[in-house]
Amino acid sequence: MRLQHQYRHEDHGGGTRPKVKSDRLRAMQCPKCHLENPPSSDVCDCGYSFAMRSYVPTAVRAASRPMTGPGKSRYAALEAISAGFRVGAWLVALVLVAMGIAILVNATDQQKSYLIPAAVGCFVGAGWQWLVLKATAEAIILFVDIAYDVRAIASKAGQ
């Protein structure tokens, strides 16, 4: 869902400053690259400083920005979801394998004719679900990596 805002630019001697008409959403649109930034952002990804109302060089941004971790980036939620998929892939696979082993160990001779296919189904299901969840986790991280690369290219092209 794309945020829809009506912006009006006002000149206060130091250049134009984005102003939001809506009180409900206070996202700021960068006047340089037109990226919508959360209200807590001091600097856009392209390097425009909302506080200084000018472009901040990369070296200055890197020095002034605190160390970034998984909780600090724009895509922190996606990185956390991907980590959850990775952990979930292993946990669900282990549970299915344990369930298959439990079925085989506890089956009587009379039950083995229909429980062996059930146990094999658990083993095959464990492999397939691991593959799907692991691929999903990697696809999310690939998306995040591409997004970072696109932003880096866009900021270099804007310089």
C-alpha positions as CSV (number, residue, x, y, z in Angstrom):
1,M,0.0,0.0,0.0
2,R,1.5,3.3,-1.0
3,L,1.0,6.3,1.3
4,Q,-1.0,9.0,-0.3
5,H,-0.1,12.6,0.9
6,Q,-0.7,16.0,-0.3
7,Y,2.4,18.1,0.3
8,R,2.9,21.8,0.2
9,H,6.4,23.2,0.0
10,E,7.1,26.4,1.9
11,D,10.1,28.6,1.6
12,H,11.7,29.7,4.9
13,G,14.9,31.3,3.5
14,G,16.9,28.0,3.8
15,G,15.2,26.3,0.8
16,T,12.0,24.4,0.5
17,R,10.8,22.2,3.3
18,P,8.2,19.4,2.9
19,K,5.1,20.0,4.9
20,V,2.4,17.4,5.5
21,K,-1.3,18.6,5.2
22,S,-2.6,15.5,6.9
23,D,-2.2,15.3,10.7
24,R,-3.0,11.6,10.6
25,L,0.2,10.6,8.8
26,R,3.3,12.6,9.4
27,A,5.7,10.9,6.9
28,M,8.1,13.3,5.3
29,Q,8.8,13.2,1.6
30,C,12.4,14.0,0.6
31,P,12.5,17.0,-1.8
32,K,15.6,15.5,-3.5
33,C,14.6,11.9,-4.3
34,H,10.9,12.0,-3.3
35,L,11.2,9.0,-0.9
36,E,8.7,9.0,1.9
37,N,10.5,8.8,5.2
38,P,9.1,8.0,8.7
39,P,8.8,11.0,11.0
40,S,11.7,9.8,13.1
41,S,14.1,10.1,10.2
42,D,16.7,12.9,10.4
43,V,18.4,12.0,7.1
44,C,16.9,10.4,4.0
45,D,18.6,7.4,2.4
46,C,19.8,9.6,-0.5
47,G,21.6,11.9,2.0
48,Y,19.2,14.8,2.3
49,S,19.1,16.1,5.9
50,F,15.7,17.3,7.0
51,A,17.3,19.2,9.9
52,M,19.8,21.0,7.8
53,R,17.6,21.2,4.7
54,S,20.6,20.2,2.5
55,Y,22.5,17.2,1.2
56,V,24.8,15.6,3.7
57,P,27.9,13.8,2.2
58,T,28.2,10.0,2.8
59,A,31.3,10.3,5.0
60,V,29.5,12.8,7.4
61,R,26.4,10.6,7.5
62,A,28.4,7.5,8.4
63,A,30.3,9.3,11.1
64,S,27.2,10.8,12.7
65,R,24.9,7.7,12.4
66,P,25.1,5.2,15.3
67,M,26.1,1.7,14.6
68,T,23.3,0.0,12.8
69,G,22.1,-3.4,13.8
70,P,19.1,-5.5,12.8
71,G,16.8,-3.3,14.8
72,K,18.1,-0.1,13.3
73,S,17.6,-0.5,9.6
74,R,14.6,0.4,7.5
75,Y,14.0,-3.3,6.7
76,A,14.4,-4.6,10.3
77,A,11.0,-6.3,10.3
78,L,11.8,-8.2,7.1
79,E,15.1,-9.3,8.5
80,A,13.4,-10.5,11.7
81,I,10.7,-12.4,9.6
82,S,13.5,-14.0,7.6
83,A,15.3,-15.1,10.7
84,G,12.0,-16.6,12.0
85,F,11.5,-18.5,8.8
86,R,15.1,-19.9,9.1
87,V,14.5,-21.1,12.7
88,G,11.0,-22.3,11.9
89,A,12.3,-24.4,9.0
90,W,14.6,-26.4,11.3
91,L,12.1,-26.6,14.2
92,V,9.2,-27.9,12.1
93,A,11.5,-30.4,10.3
94,L,12.8,-31.7,13.6
95,V,9.2,-32.1,14.9
96,L,8.1,-34.0,11.8
97,V,11.1,-36.3,11.9
98,A,10.6,-37.0,15.6
99,M,6.9,-37.7,14.9
100,G,7.8,-40.1,12.1
101,I,10.3,-41.9,14.4
102,A,7.7,-42.1,17.2
103,I,5.2,-43.6,14.7
104,L,7.6,-46.2,13.6
105,V,8.8,-47.1,17.2
106,N,5.3,-47.3,18.7
107,A,3.6,-49.2,15.8
108,T,2.5,-52.8,16.4
109,D,2.9,-55.4,13.8
110,Q,-0.8,-55.0,12.8
111,Q,-0.5,-51.2,12.5
112,K,2.7,-51.2,10.5
113,S,0.9,-51.7,7.2
114,Y,-0.7,-48.2,7.4
115,L,1.7,-46.4,9.8
116,I,4.8,-46.9,7.7
117,P,3.4,-44.8,4.9
118,A,2.4,-42.2,7.5
119,A,6.0,-42.1,8.9
120,V,7.4,-41.8,5.4
121,G,5.0,-39.0,4.8
122,C,6.3,-37.2,7.9
123,F,9.9,-37.6,6.7
124,V,9.1,-36.4,3.1
125,G,7.0,-33.6,4.6
126,A,9.9,-32.5,6.8
127,G,12.2,-32.2,3.8
128,W,9.7,-30.3,1.7
129,Q,8.6,-27.9,4.4
130,W,12.3,-27.2,5.3
131,L,13.0,-26.5,1.6
132,V,10.0,-24.1,1.3
133,L,10.6,-22.2,4.6
134,K,14.3,-21.9,3.9
135,A,13.7,-20.7,0.4
136,T,11.2,-18.2,1.7
137,A,13.7,-16.9,4.2
138,E,16.4,-16.5,1.5
139,A,13.9,-14.8,-0.8
140,I,13.1,-12.2,1.8
141,I,16.8,-11.5,2.4
142,L,17.4,-11.3,-1.3
143,F,14.6,-8.7,-1.5
144,V,16.2,-6.7,1.3
145,D,19.6,-6.9,-0.4
146,I,18.2,-5.7,-3.7
147,A,16.4,-2.8,-1.9
148,Y,19.7,-1.7,-0.3
149,D,21.5,-1.9,-3.6
150,V,18.8,0.1,-5.4
151,R,19.0,2.8,-2.7
152,A,22.8,2.9,-3.0
153,I,22.6,3.2,-6.8
154,A,19.9,5.9,-6.6
155,S,21.9,7.9,-4.1
156,K,25.0,7.6,-6.3
157,A,23.1,8.7,-9.3
158,G,21.7,11.7,-7.5
159,Q,25.1,13.0,-6.4
